Amino acid sequence: MPSPHVTLRQLRVLLAVADLEGFGRAGDSIGLSQPAVSQAIRGLEAELGLKLLDRTTREVALTPAGQALVGPLRRLLGELDTVLDEARGQAAAARGIVHVASAPTISGGLMPQVLAAARRRYPELQVRLGDQSQQQAVERVLDGSVDFAVIVGIEAPDPALEQQVLFDEGFVLVCPAGHALAQQAMLRLADLAGWPLVLLDRHTGSRPLIERAFAGAGVPLQVAIDVGHPATAFRMVQAGLGVSVLPALSLPLPDSRSLRAVPLEAALSRQVVLARRRQRSLSPAAQRLWELIAGLALPPATCP
């Protein structure tokens, strides 16, 4: 059984002396004085009960016992250094950069508070957020250019995509403050029949859900304008070009005097999910952020 008093420092000093064949040179290479090197070797020899080095005024040489020890010791310390380097690499990754993609409504409605919490809890974490369409976010997850994404849940995703549900989110009707539907407490999809709609386009995760819900309710969609971002939808509604069906994460309204948001029945909703490549481990840093988002994400209110 190894002596409990043999230290890693003593073993490294022995290797340095063996490699450089001198106490002074060994001390210079590992940042110790010559007396400290001599003391470490004497302590090691005393603990092992073996003479490891023959010293003269002109040279230092390994004894047979020293030679028998140095070979295996060099291999074991090399393996230890490899293990320690890997651990340091993992720690560096935990402090590293995380690339995340998210759909526009999620980028604006959920990610600011999540990233603020991440900065408070893990100040060493650097997050690179890509504000992209649903389709682009999924593609970037699958091609590995981001660690994960926060997107609208997909009912039949690519088999390589793994999803974790965060919450269910409702939709609202956004309309001018003086609109006939503006004072309702809750609206059915049937109430929107005949009204021109400003809708998020088919590159978003919400559009297929809206079309499916209206079809299921037997309400024809009268699409006036397709847009890519809720901010554009708000401006179109303000200009009198229609009313808009938007996810609750689009709120708050940019102008509560000219616009109203009225909750829609539960027949229209969506899931917000974390998405990553299946069977691919996240880095420690990305895993921390994933778990933080999963713990903090809450469904938004459906009122302005």
Secondary structure, 3 states (H helix, E strand, C coil): CCCCCCCHHHHHHHHHHHHHCCHHHHHHHHCCCHHHHHHHHHHHHHHHCCCCEEECCCCEEECHHHHHHHHHHHHHHHHHHHHHHHHHHHHHHHCCEEEEEECHHHHHHCHHHHHHHHHHHCCCCEEEEEECCHHHHHHHHHCCCCCEEEEECCCCCCCCEEEEEEEEEEEEEEEECCCCCCCCCCECHHHHCCCCEEEECCCCCHHHHHHHHHHHCCCCCCEEEEECCHHHHHHHHHCCCCEEEEEHHHCCCCCCCCEEEEEECCCCEEEEEEEEECCCCCCHHHHHHHHHHHHHCCCCCCCC
